[in-house]
Amino acid sequence: MTRPELLTFDVFGTIVDWRTGMEEACATRGRRLMPGELDRVIDLQGDLEQREYDRYTSIVLKSLAAVLGVDGTTAAAVAESVGGWPLFPDSREALRRLMRLARCAAITNSDRQHGEAVQAQLGFPLSGWICAEDVRHYKPSREMWDAAAERLGATFGPRWWHVSAYSDYDLATARGLGLTAVFVERAHRRPGPADLSVPDLAVLAEMVETG
């Protein structure tokens, strides 16, 4: 496997535990998620993201209202909490280790405010936060990776690794661009073809460290 010069990451579901975050945010406001509802919310978000551009916070609000039937005030409160949803336990230290070896940036269907909140949780800035609010497109659209390449001064190829728990949003496009696709086997995931699979980011960091 070619050693990476750049690693880019999906954030929500790969670095941030969005299943736990959404479950806790909804339960706190009196609406527990039922089995299958998270995937229904995600699928509706994916549909809304391919329409005329709207901020991710607004898309979260609309998807929660439509799927869960919650009122606008509740949906807005959950949507505003997204950036504070918990990191996976391995994320902070693994990213710290990886950043000693290569640049690590986010390519994320999110808003700028989420970048500020997530990086505050990490305790250090990533090498870049390429988000839908800046690009005005959402993954899996190629425009997100084109924007990342331009902003990071990177060239598509196997020394650029893209890391995600979601093949449909991330890894299919990454592989099509010639990137090394790394699938993270999170509890909530959507598998598909990948060049490398790891159970978590700590194992990925160890693999990169040992070469």
C-alpha positions in Angstrom: 0.0 0.0 0.0 1.4 3.4 -1.0 2.1 5.5 2.1 -0.2 8.6 2.2 0.9 12.1 1.7 -2.7 13.4 2.4 -5.6 11.8 4.3 -9.1 13.3 4.0 -11.9 12.2 6.2 -15.7 12.0 6.2 -16.7 13.5 9.5 -20.2 12.6 10.6 -20.2 8.8 11.1 -16.5 8.4 10.7 -14.9 10.9 13.2 -18.1 12.0 15.0 -20.5 9.3 16.3 -23.6 10.7 14.6 -25.8 7.8 15.6 -25.2 8.3 19.3 -25.3 12.1 18.8 -28.7 12.0 17.1 -30.1 9.5 19.4 -29.1 11.5 22.5 -30.1 14.8 21.0 -33.6 13.5 20.1 -34.1 11.6 23.4 -33.2 14.7 25.4 -36.0 16.5 23.6 -38.5 13.8 24.2 -38.4 11.8 21.0 -36.5 8.5 21.0 -35.4 7.1 17.7 -37.0 3.9 16.6 -35.1 1.1 14.7 -34.5 2.2 11.1 -35.3 5.8 11.6 -31.7 7.0 11.5 -31.3 5.5 8.0 -34.5 7.1 6.9 -33.3 10.5 8.1 -29.9 10.0 6.3 -31.6 8.8 3.1 -33.9 11.9 3.1 -30.9 14.1 3.7 -29.1 12.6 0.8 -32.2 13.4 -1.4 -32.4 17.0 -0.2 -28.6 17.4 -0.7 -29.0 16.8 -4.4 -31.6 19.5 -4.9 -31.0 23.3 -4.9 -28.3 24.0 -2.4 -29.4 24.5 1.2 -27.3 24.7 4.4 -26.8 21.4 6.2 -28.3 22.7 9.4 -31.5 23.4 7.4 -31.4 19.9 5.8 -31.1 18.3 9.2 -34.1 20.3 10.5 -36.2 19.3 7.4 -35.3 15.6 7.6 -36.1 15.3 11.3 -39.4 17.1 10.9 -40.4 14.9 7.9 -39.2 11.5 9.2 -39.7 11.8 13.0 -42.7 14.1 12.9 -41.3 16.5 15.5 -42.2 20.1 15.6 -40.0 22.8 14.1 -38.6 24.0 17.4 -37.5 20.5 18.4 -36.0 19.8 14.9 -34.2 23.1 15.0 -32.7 22.5 18.4 -31.4 19.1 17.3 -30.0 20.5 14.1 -28.2 23.3 16.0 -26.5 20.7 18.2 -24.8 18.7 15.4 -21.3 20.1 15.9 -21.3 19.1 19.5 -22.2 15.4 18.9 -19.6 13.1 20.5 -16.4 12.0 18.8 -15.7 8.3 18.6 -13.4 7.4 21.4 -10.5 6.7 19.1 -10.8 9.8 16.9 -8.9 12.4 18.8 -5.7 10.5 19.5 -5.7 8.7 16.2 -6.0 12.0 14.2 -3.2 13.5 16.4 -1.0 10.6 15.5 -1.8 10.7 11.8 -1.2 14.5 11.6 2.4 13.8 12.7 2.8 11.8 9.5 0.7 13.5 6.8 -1.8 16.3 6.4 -5.3 15.4 7.5 -8.4 17.3 6.3 -12.1 16.9 6.3 -14.3 16.6 3.2 -17.7 16.9 4.8 -21.4 17.5 4.1 -21.6 20.2 6.8 -21.5 23.9 7.5 -18.6 26.1 8.6 -19.9 26.2 12.2 -19.7 22.5 12.4 -16.0 22.7 11.5 -15.4 25.1 14.4 -17.3 22.9 16.9 -15.7 19.6 15.8 -12.2 20.9 15.8 -12.8 22.5 19.2 -13.7 19.0 20.4 -10.6 17.6 18.9 -8.5 20.2 20.6 -6.5 21.0 17.4 -7.2 22.2 13.9 -7.2 19.9 10.9 -5.2 20.7 7.8 -8.5 21.8 6.2 -12.2 21.7 6.5 -13.8 21.5 3.0 -17.5 21.7 3.6 -20.7 21.9 1.6 -21.4 25.4 2.7 -18.2 26.6 1.0 -18.5 24.4 -2.1 -22.3 24.6 -2.4 -22.4 21.0 -3.4 -22.7 17.8 -1.3 -21.0 14.5 -1.5 -21.0 12.2 -3.4 -20.7 15.0 -6.0 -17.2 15.2 -7.4 -17.2 19.0 -6.9 -16.3 18.4 -3.2 -13.1 16.5 -4.1 -12.2 19.1 -6.8 -12.5 21.8 -4.2 -10.4 19.8 -1.8 -7.7 19.3 -4.4 -7.6 23.0 -5.2 -7.6 24.2 -1.6 -5.1 21.7 -0.4 -2.9 21.8 -3.5 -3.3 18.1 -3.9 -3.3 15.8 -7.0 -5.6 12.9 -7.3 -3.8 9.6 -6.9 -3.1 6.7 -4.5 -1.0 8.8 -2.1 -4.2 10.6 -1.3 -6.2 8.4 1.1 -9.9 9.1 1.7 -11.3 7.6 4.9 -15.0 7.0 5.5 -17.6 4.6 7.0 -19.8 5.2 3.9 -19.2 3.8 0.5 -22.2 5.5 -1.0 -21.4 9.0 0.1 -17.6 8.8 -0.2 -15.6 5.8 -1.2 -17.2 5.2 -4.6 -16.3 8.7 -5.8 -12.8 8.5 -4.1 -12.0 5.3 -5.9 -13.2 6.7 -9.2 -10.7 9.5 -8.8 -7.9 7.1 -8.2 -7.6 7.8 -4.5 -6.9 5.0 -1.9 -10.3 4.3 -0.4 -10.2 3.4 3.3 -13.4 1.9 4.8 -13.9 2.3 8.6 -16.1 -0.4 10.1 -18.1 1.7 12.4 -21.2 0.3 14.0 -23.3 2.4 11.6 -21.8 2.0 8.2 -22.6 1.5 4.6 -20.0 -0.9 3.1 -18.8 -1.2 -0.5 -15.6 -1.7 -2.4 -12.5 -0.2 -0.7 -8.7 -0.6 -1.0 -8.3 -1.0 2.7 -10.6 -1.7 5.7 -10.0 -0.9 9.3 -12.1 -1.3 12.4 -11.3 2.2 13.7 -9.0 5.1 13.3 -6.5 3.9 15.9 -5.8 0.9 13.7 -5.4 3.1 10.7 -2.9 5.3 12.6 -0.9 2.2 13.6 -0.8 1.0 10.0 0.4 4.3 8.6 3.0 4.6 11.4 4.4 1.2 10.7 4.4 1.8 6.9 
